[in-house]
Amino acid sequence: MINENDYRGLKEEDKWFIKPFKLGIENQRVDFSDSLFLYELSTNNIKEVVKHHPLTWIHLWRPFCHAEQCQNIDYYSSIEDRFIEQGLRVLVVSETYDYNDIRGVVNNSMWNKPIFVLQDSYFGHKIRKNRLKLTEEITADSVVKTKWGFDDYLFKGSKLLFAGNTLDKEKIDSLLLLNK
């Protein structure tokens, strides 16, 4: 369905691959040769994760998108590796439950971290509304406001340093310098 997260279209056998979020799963390395599980996140889960990491980058990902930044999820691993000493943890969060698209991108990559998805029962099934709700809840205590929602959120502990689109290593470097 256009502009929907595809949760309603999941087959019963695909729902077996959807798991609830548990704190600590974001630290694990996974082997997708057996199974690819998707871990559902709510805003409360995200707030819990950022409390436990010095730096956290939440990236909303569209696996159905054919642009390089959507297909090359190894990019996010390379950024995490670049900032390993600062304790960066990157969470790639799919905006859809389209298991075939997600599996296709992951299988064509070296990605070995969990894949997260915005929890349908919390956010609903409309992609645009999901994105906006997430942005509103994450930025509630900041001056950041938008009508559309963002792709990227960078936290230093529980403090939101960045909410916007196209976060990269140069922006992370400059944000860390400004927020020493």
C-alpha positions, 0 to 999 in steps of 0.5 A, a space after each residue: 500500500 502506498 504511504 503505509 508501513 506494510 504491517 497490514 500486508 504481512 503474512 502470518 509467517 512473516 509476523 514470526 520475524 517481528 520481535 519486541 524491542 529489548 534493551 541491549 539488542 542494539 549492542 548485538 551483532 547478528 548473523 542473518 544467514 539464519 533469520 532476519 528479525 525486525 525489532 519494533 521500537 516506540 519512542 519510549 524504547 528510543 529514549 531508553 536506548 539513548 540513556 545507555 549510550 554516550 552517542 546514539 544516531 537514530 536513522 529512519 530508513 526507507 528500504 523500498 527507496 532505490 537511492 544510494 543512501 537507502 541501499 548502502 546501509 554499510 555506510 552507517 556501520 562505517 560511521 559507527 566504526 569511525 566514532 567507536 571511541 566516542 561510543 556511537 551506536 547507530 540504530 537503522 530504523 525501517 519505516 516499513 515492515 516490507 520484509 522482502 525489501 529489507 531482506 534484499 538490502 541487508 543480503 546485499 550488504 555487510 550489515 551485521 546489526 539488528 534492524 529496527 522498525 517503527 512499532 505499528 501498534 504505537 505509531 500506526 500504519 501511515 508513514 508520514 504520520 509515523 515520522 511526524 509523531 516520532 519527531 514531535 515526541 523526540 523533539 518535545 523538549 527542544 526548539 526543533 520543530 517541523 511539519 514533516 519529520 526528519 531522517 536523522 537524530 543524534 543524541 549525546 546521552 539523553 540530549 538531542 544534538 541534531 534533528 534533521 536530514 543527511 547526518 554525516 561524519 563531518 556534521 557529527 564531528 562539528 556537533 561533538 566539537 560544539 558540545 564538549 
